Amino acid sequence: MHLMQKKPTVKNPPEQFTGDVYLDAIASPQDDTQRMVVAKVRFLPGARTAWHSHAHGQTLHITEGVGLIGTRDGVVLEVRPGDTIYTPPGEEHWHGATPEDFMEHLAMLDNAADPASTTTWLEHVGDADYHRP
């Protein structure tokens, strides 16, 4: 067993996020047999990811605030603390805070064989998709 000291909080890049989004790494692979990655992600009001998908899917567990999660078919779910969302491999989606509230979630996913291909980032989410009822 070993203790892993907390790494500094990082601000996520504007190429992949709209607004202010902060990440704290929680878990990452410790040897060649592991693929799991976990992070705590905090979105300020109105902040959101760009459209993206994951090679092995993603699980999001909402811990605080009120969030939105949207898919390409136009579905936008409002999520609250205690809610858990699973997006299957390859499903293009976005997630973030509502315009009025911050949102925090745990993001859990498995790295692909090439970790650089774990997440495929696409275009930013436009206001029409973000404000969809």
ABEGO torsion letter per residue (X at the ends): XBBBBBBBBBBBBAAABBEBBBBBBABBBABAABABBBBBBBBBBGBBBBBBBBAAEBBBBBABEBBBBBBAAGBBBBBBBGBBBBBBBGBBBBBBBBAABBBBBBBBBBBBABAAAABBBBBBBBAAAAABX
